[in-house]
Amino acid sequence: MDRIGVGLIGTGFMGKCHALAWNAVGATFGDTPKIELAHLGEAGEELARKRAAEFGFARATGDWREVIADPEVDVVSITTPNRFHAEMTIA
């Protein structure tokens, strides 16, 4: 595997932490596949686009289901409030 496509759902405090951490993988661990910030999901399209631009994600959506359906996404960080985790994780 030469790359890992990352999806992020939620950009509150923990989402920001995950975005920063994904951006630091290469510098922190060295010999790893390239991390590509592929798709970001938020509660609304406008907020998603804003956060994607801030964090460097290639695509943004107001529907978390689009993140998990994206073939460019290999791993998803779910950083929404806990009450939403089960549905997203099972999907």
C-alpha positions as CSV (number, residue, x, y, z in Angstrom):
1,M,0.0,0.0,0.0
2,D,1.5,3.3,-1.1
3,R,-1.2,5.6,0.2
4,I,-4.0,5.8,2.8
5,G,-7.1,7.8,1.9
6,V,-8.5,9.4,5.1
7,G,-12.1,10.3,5.7
8,L,-13.1,12.5,8.6
9,I,-16.7,12.8,10.0
10,G,-17.1,15.7,12.4
11,T,-14.8,18.7,12.9
12,G,-15.4,19.8,16.5
13,F,-12.6,19.7,19.0
14,M,-11.8,16.0,18.4
15,G,-12.2,16.3,14.7
16,K,-9.6,19.1,14.6
17,C,-7.3,16.9,16.7
18,H,-7.7,14.0,14.3
19,A,-7.1,16.2,11.2
20,L,-3.9,17.6,12.8
21,A,-2.8,14.1,13.7
22,W,-3.4,12.7,10.2
23,N,-1.3,15.6,8.8
24,A,1.5,14.7,11.2
25,V,1.7,10.9,10.5
26,G,4.6,11.2,8.0
27,A,6.7,13.5,10.1
28,T,6.1,11.5,13.2
29,F,6.5,7.9,12.0
30,G,8.7,8.3,8.9
31,D,8.4,5.3,6.7
32,T,4.6,5.1,6.2
33,P,2.3,5.2,3.2
34,K,1.4,8.7,2.0
35,I,-1.6,10.1,3.9
36,E,-4.2,11.7,1.6
37,L,-7.0,13.7,3.3
38,A,-9.6,12.4,0.9
39,H,-13.1,13.4,2.2
40,L,-14.5,15.4,5.1
41,G,-18.1,15.2,6.3
42,E,-20.0,17.7,8.5
43,A,-23.5,18.4,9.5
44,G,-23.9,20.9,6.6
45,E,-22.4,21.4,3.2
46,E,-21.1,25.0,3.9
47,L,-19.4,24.0,7.1
48,A,-17.9,20.9,5.5
49,R,-16.4,23.0,2.6
50,K,-15.0,25.5,5.1
51,R,-13.4,22.9,7.3
52,A,-12.1,20.9,4.3
53,A,-10.3,24.0,3.1
54,E,-8.9,24.7,6.6
55,F,-7.6,21.1,7.1
56,G,-6.6,20.3,3.5
57,F,-9.2,17.7,2.5
58,A,-9.8,17.1,-1.2
59,R,-13.6,16.8,-0.9
60,A,-16.4,17.8,1.4
61,T,-19.9,16.8,2.1
62,G,-22.9,17.6,4.4
63,D,-23.8,13.8,4.4
64,W,-21.5,11.5,6.3
65,R,-22.7,8.5,4.2
66,E,-20.8,10.0,1.2
67,V,-17.6,9.8,3.1
68,I,-17.9,6.1,3.9
69,A,-19.0,5.4,0.3
70,D,-16.1,7.2,-1.3
71,P,-13.7,4.6,-3.0
72,E,-10.8,6.9,-2.3
73,V,-11.4,6.6,1.5
74,D,-9.5,3.7,3.2
75,V,-10.0,4.7,6.8
76,V,-12.5,6.9,8.6
77,S,-12.1,8.9,11.7
78,I,-15.5,9.3,13.4
79,T,-15.3,12.3,15.7
80,T,-18.9,13.2,16.0
81,P,-20.7,13.3,19.4
82,N,-20.7,9.7,20.9
83,R,-24.5,9.3,20.3
84,F,-23.9,9.1,16.6
85,H,-20.9,6.7,16.6
86,A,-22.8,3.4,16.5
87,E,-24.8,4.1,13.3
88,M,-21.7,5.5,11.5
89,T,-19.4,2.7,12.7
90,I,-21.9,-0.1,11.7
91,A,-22.4,1.5,8.3
